[in-house]
Amino acid sequence: MMKKAGIEGLDGYDIRILAALQEDARISNVALSERVNLSPSQCSRRIARLEQTGLVRGYLARLDPAALGLDVIALVTVSLKEHGEEAVQAFQNAVLDLPEVLECALTTGDADYLLRVAAPDLKSFSDIVMHRLMALPNVGNLRSSIILNQIKPLAGLPLPNPSDSSS
């Protein structure tokens, strides 16, 4: 068994299952079992355990933003005016209600938050910034960078080499 932070109790089969699911979450159980060299019932039990332990948090489809008419994707940094618990919570609660904000992360460094924002065009993005993001509670400063070309999109998390563990 592996003894690394966050992946205790995983063996080579589990790692191969996780890698396959990251690559194609719609893979059939039969195809997955053939790929990782386990029986379908063993694969099903392992997947259920990986889901129950929270290692697999869910499944989603990666959609093409441009095909949906979202031609502008931007990274927006937000600095808050105040950092008290109530002020921070008010900002976080408000940002959860904005569908244009795809991701929001509390960060270290010059800004407090990093947001990934989607919009159909530059005019719409400008409206989102001026009328939605700047209107959020406690926003002090906001900076944006528009993504021109995504060189390496998120395709999954790095996993250890399955041959480094037992099985």
N, C-alpha and C positions, 0 to 999 in steps of 0.2 A: 504494500500500500504506500501511496505517496504521503510525504510529510511536509507539505508546503502550505503557507498561509492561505486560507480560503478554499483549499482543495483537499483538505484532509479526508481520508477515506475513499478517494477516487482511485480507481485502477486504470489500466490502459484501455479497457473496454469502455469505461465511462468517458474517458477523454475522447476516444474515437467517436462515441455517440454524440457528445457535445459538439465536436468539430463538424460532424455530418449535419446536425440540426442547424448549426450556424450557417452552413453553406446552403442548405435547402430544408427549411422547416416543414415543407409539405411532403417530404420523402415518405413513402409508404413504410409501414413497419416491416414488411417482408424485404423490401429493398434495403432498408437500414440493417436488418439482421444479416443479410448477405454481405453487406459492406464491412460490418465490424466482426463478422464471423461468430455470431451468437444465434441461438434459436429466436424466433419471433416472440415467444413468451418471455424469454429472458430479457430481450430488448424492452418489451412493454413494462416489465417490472422495474427495470433500471430507470427508464424514462419517468415512470410514476414516482420513484424515489427521488430523482433529480428535481422533479417539480415540487414534491412535498418539502424538500429541504431548502427550496428557494433558489437553487442554482439556476434552474430554468424558470424565469419569471413570467413567461408568456410567449406568444408567437404573433408576428405581425408581417404584413406584406410591405415591402419597400416600393413606394409609389414614385413615379417619375414626376417631379414638380412641374417641369415644362409641359408635359402632356396634360396636366391639370390647369394650365394657364398661369402657373406661379413662376414667372421668369426672373424674379428678383429674390435672391436669398442673401440675407445679410447677417453679420455678427454685430451685435450691439452690446457695448459695455455700459453699465449703469452704476453710478456712484450715488449713494444715498446721502441726504442731508443729515439725518440722525441715525444712530445705531442702537437705540434702545430696543428692547424686546418688542414692545407694541408697534413701534414704527417699522421695524423689519418685518414683523408678521403681517402688517397691513399691506406692505408692498408685495410680499409673497402671495398672499391671498388674492390680491387684485390681478397679479400676472397670470395666475391659474385660469382666470376667466377670459383670457385673450387667445382666441384660436390661431391668430397670426403668429404667436410666439410658440415655436415648435419645441424649444428647449429653454430651460432656465437653470443656471448653475451658480451657486454661491462660490466666489473665487477669492484667491489671495491676490495681492498686487495692487495696482493703481485703482482698479474698479472693484466694486462689491459683487456685481453679477455679470455674467455673460449670457446673452440671449441669442438664439438663432431665430430669425424672423423671416417669414415668407410673404411675398406680395406679388400681385399680377404684373406690376410695372413700377417705374420710378415714382410716378405721381402718387400711386397708391401707397408705396413705401413711405414717401414723404408725409402723407396724411396719417399713416399709422404712427410715425415718429412724433409728429407735431400734436396730434389730437388724441392718441391713445397712450403711447409710452410716456410722453412728457406729463400727461395728466394722471399718471399713476401716483399713489400716495408716496410722499417722501423722496421723490426723484430730485437729485441735486444736479447731476451732470450725466450727459448721455453722449456717447460717441459711436459711430457706426462705420462698418467696412462692408462693402458689397462684395460678395464672392463672384469673381469673374469666371472661374473654371475650377471645378472640384477635381483635384488631381487624384486623391485617394479617399474615396468615401468610406465611411464605416462599414466594414464587411464582417465584423465579428471581433471578439476579444482574442488576444493571443493565449494559446493553450500550451501546456508543456508537451514535449514529445512523448507520445504514448509508450515508446520503447524505453523511456526512463523509469517507468513504473512496472509493477508486476502485472502479468498477463499479456 
